[in-house]
C-alpha cells in the first residue's frame, strides 16, 4: 500500500485494509513498528499521527523475500524452486515459451 500511495498514516492503512477484512488500528501500528525496526519503512510525525513511507523499493523487498524463501525451503536453489513451481502449477504454453526464452537469454549471458 505504501508503494502505491507513497505514504500513508496508520489510520489510512487500517481503513483501506478494513474494506476487505476487518483490521484493528493497533495491528497496523504494530506491523509498522516491526517494519520500521527492520528498516523497511520510515515515518514522520504529522500532528498526532505518524505517516509512514516505504524505505525500500518493491523490487528490493521482492528480492529479499525470494532470497529467504529459497534459503528456508529450497536449499538456496532457484532450480529447486523452478522445478517445484512447474510440478505444482499448470503452466500454459505461452508461459513455457517465455520461460524458455529467459533460459536461453541467461545462457547467452553466460549464466547457464
Helices and strands as residue ranges (DSSP letters): H 2-5, E 7-9, H 10-18, H 25-37, E 41-46, E 49-54, H 58-73, H 78-88, H 93-109
